[in-house]
């Protein structure tokens, strides 16, 4: 079953947005952290370039 946040993106104007998750490694501890965001489809590649 999909989470409510993801399921609500599939209705109406929400189809123009995507939920993206970026994994980054901390240089200090070496632990991985995850950054989640909901961005317009046109901005997905820009989100990963940062």
Secondary structure per residue as TSV (DSSP state, phi and psi in degrees):
chain	resnum	aa	ss	phi	psi
A	1	X	-	360.0	134.3
A	2	X	-	-76.3	149.4
A	3	X	-	-67.7	156.0
A	4	X	H	-62.1	-38.4
A	5	X	H	-63.7	-40.8
A	6	X	H	-72.4	-40.8
A	7	X	H	-65.7	-34.6
A	8	X	H	-71.1	-20.2
A	9	X	T	-74.8	-15.7
A	10	X	T	-86.0	-2.3
A	11	X	S	-105.9	139.7
A	12	X	G	53.5	-125.8
A	13	X	G	-72.4	-12.2
A	14	X	G	-67.8	-13.2
A	15	X	G	-68.3	-14.8
A	16	X	G	-85.0	2.0
A	17	X	E	-122.3	156.0
A	18	X	E	-135.2	143.5
A	19	X	E	-90.6	120.9
A	20	X	E	-117.7	145.8
A	21	X	E	-127.3	128.1
A	22	X	E	-119.9	129.5
A	23	X	E	-100.2	128.1
A	24	X	E	-126.7	149.0
A	25	X	E	-104.3	130.8
A	26	X	-	-74.4	126.6
A	27	X	T	-69.8	-23.9
A	28	X	T	-78.7	-49.7
A	29	X	T	-106.4	-19.2
A	30	X	-	82.9	1.5
A	31	X	-	-80.2	150.8
A	32	X	E	-92.4	140.4
A	33	X	E	-124.3	155.0
A	34	X	E	-119.0	132.8
A	35	X	E	-114.0	117.5
A	36	X	E	-106.5	144.5
A	37	X	E	-158.0	155.0
A	38	X	E	-110.5	116.9
A	39	X	E	-128.6	157.9
A	40	X	E	-63.0	151.7
A	41	X	G	-56.6	-32.2
A	42	X	G	-71.2	-20.8
A	43	X	G	-99.4	4.0
A	44	X	H	-62.6	-46.7
A	45	X	H	-65.2	-37.1
A	46	X	H	-65.6	-33.7
A	47	X	H	-62.3	-40.7
A	48	X	H	-78.5	-20.7
A	49	X	H	-72.6	-26.1
A	50	X	-	-64.1	360.0
